[in-house]
Amino acid sequence: HGGEELGNVPEQLDAIVRQLQQLRDNQLLPEGLLEVCERLLVVATTKPSKNKPKTKKAIGEDAEGLAVFDSALTKFDVLEVVFERGKEAMAAQQSELIEQVTKDLVKDYAAVEDEALKRATKVVRSQVGARFGAWGRNQHGSA
């Protein structure tokens, strides 16, 4: 039932993810297996929030930018796993996401490149920042 303890599942998933990361370039490893296990680890170790996450619904929120950001996330490591690797990994991931979102805004929404870069930077920084904050609160709450 919903209140059941997870037992050793998070620790086991963590061990599996670490092993799969070492085997990342192995041709026998099914494509996408590492990403699936990383997502499972995040789900297994994230405590449900009693409150809905606070999101800014500002006038003019960039719905296209958010859609492209969500799509771009599927092409990269799970953000919470990147956060565990440290600030440098987070900064590198953020740069790659900004680049990907910019390209997709230009390609899919015919945005002008300079404007697409501004929109991508704003969306990525705000979304990654919010996720990092939630991750940090969860880390401190579970320690």
C-alpha positions as CSV (number, residue, x, y, z in Angstrom):
1,H,0.0,0.0,0.0
2,G,1.0,3.7,-0.3
3,G,2.6,3.9,3.2
4,E,4.9,0.9,2.7
5,E,8.5,1.3,3.4
6,L,10.8,1.0,0.4
7,G,13.3,-1.3,2.2
8,N,16.6,-1.6,0.3
9,V,15.2,-0.6,-3.1
10,P,16.7,2.9,-3.2
11,E,20.2,1.5,-2.2
12,Q,19.9,-1.3,-4.7
13,L,18.8,1.1,-7.5
14,D,21.7,3.4,-6.6
15,A,24.2,0.4,-6.9
16,I,22.6,-0.6,-10.2
17,V,22.9,3.0,-11.6
18,R,26.5,3.2,-10.6
19,Q,27.3,-0.1,-12.3
20,L,25.4,0.9,-15.4
21,Q,27.3,4.2,-15.6
22,Q,30.5,2.3,-15.7
23,L,29.1,0.2,-18.5
24,R,27.7,3.2,-20.4
25,D,29.6,2.5,-23.6
26,N,29.0,-1.3,-23.6
27,Q,27.3,-2.3,-26.9
28,L,25.4,-5.1,-25.1
29,L,23.6,-2.7,-22.8
30,P,20.1,-2.0,-24.0
31,E,19.7,1.6,-25.2
32,G,18.0,3.8,-22.6
33,L,18.4,1.3,-19.7
34,L,20.7,3.7,-17.7
35,E,18.2,6.6,-18.1
36,V,15.3,4.5,-17.0
37,C,17.2,3.3,-13.9
38,E,18.3,6.9,-13.1
39,R,14.6,8.0,-13.3
40,L,13.5,5.1,-11.1
41,L,16.2,6.0,-8.6
42,V,15.0,9.6,-8.5
43,V,11.4,8.4,-8.0
44,A,12.4,6.0,-5.2
45,T,14.4,8.6,-3.3
46,T,12.1,11.6,-3.7
47,K,9.7,12.2,-0.9
48,P,6.3,13.3,-2.0
49,S,5.5,16.9,-1.4
50,K,2.5,17.8,0.8
51,N,2.2,21.0,-1.1
52,K,2.0,21.5,-4.8
53,P,5.3,22.9,-6.2
54,K,5.1,26.7,-6.4
55,T,5.2,27.8,-10.0
56,K,5.2,31.3,-11.3
57,K,2.3,31.7,-13.8
58,A,3.5,35.1,-15.0
59,I,1.7,36.8,-17.8
60,G,3.6,35.9,-21.0
61,E,5.0,32.6,-19.6
62,D,6.9,30.9,-22.5
63,A,4.7,27.9,-23.2
64,E,6.7,27.0,-26.3
65,G,10.0,27.3,-24.4
66,L,8.7,25.1,-21.6
67,A,7.4,22.5,-24.1
68,V,10.8,22.5,-25.9
69,F,12.6,22.3,-22.5
70,D,10.5,19.3,-21.4
71,S,11.3,17.6,-24.7
72,A,15.0,18.4,-24.4
73,L,15.2,16.8,-21.0
74,T,14.5,13.4,-22.6
75,K,17.8,13.7,-24.4
76,F,20.0,14.3,-21.3
77,D,20.7,12.7,-17.9
78,V,18.0,13.1,-15.3
79,L,18.6,16.5,-13.7
80,E,18.6,15.2,-10.1
81,V,21.4,12.7,-11.0
82,V,23.4,15.6,-12.5
83,F,22.9,17.7,-9.3
84,E,24.5,14.9,-7.3
85,R,27.6,15.2,-9.5
86,G,28.2,18.8,-8.4
87,K,28.0,22.4,-9.6
88,E,30.3,21.9,-12.6
89,A,28.2,19.1,-13.9
90,M,25.1,21.2,-13.4
91,A,26.5,24.2,-15.2
92,A,27.6,22.0,-18.1
93,Q,24.2,20.4,-18.3
94,Q,22.5,23.8,-18.2
95,S,24.7,25.0,-21.1
96,E,23.8,22.0,-23.1
97,L,20.1,22.4,-22.4
98,I,20.2,26.1,-23.4
99,E,21.9,25.1,-26.7
100,Q,19.4,22.4,-27.4
101,V,16.3,24.5,-26.5
102,T,17.6,27.3,-28.6
103,K,18.1,25.0,-31.6
104,D,14.6,23.5,-31.1
105,L,12.9,26.9,-30.8
106,V,14.5,28.0,-34.1
107,K,13.7,24.7,-35.8
108,D,10.2,24.0,-34.4
109,Y,8.8,27.4,-33.8
110,A,10.7,29.5,-36.4
111,A,12.2,31.7,-33.6
112,V,14.9,34.2,-34.5
113,E,18.2,32.8,-33.1
114,D,19.0,35.7,-30.8
115,E,15.5,35.8,-29.3
116,A,15.5,31.9,-29.1
117,L,18.7,32.1,-27.1
118,K,17.3,34.6,-24.7
119,R,14.1,32.6,-24.2
120,A,16.0,29.3,-23.8
121,T,18.3,30.8,-21.3
122,K,15.4,32.2,-19.2
123,V,13.4,28.9,-19.3
124,V,16.3,26.6,-18.7
125,R,17.7,28.7,-15.8
126,S,14.4,29.1,-14.1
127,Q,13.4,25.4,-14.5
128,V,16.8,24.0,-13.5
129,G,16.9,26.4,-10.6
130,A,13.5,25.3,-9.4
131,R,14.4,21.6,-9.7
132,F,17.7,22.2,-8.0
133,G,16.0,24.0,-5.1
134,A,13.5,21.2,-4.7
135,W,16.3,18.6,-4.9
136,G,18.3,20.5,-2.3
137,R,15.4,20.7,0.1
138,N,14.8,17.0,-0.3
139,Q,18.4,16.2,0.3
140,H,18.5,18.3,3.5
141,G,15.2,16.9,4.6
142,S,16.3,13.3,4.2
143,A,19.7,13.7,5.8
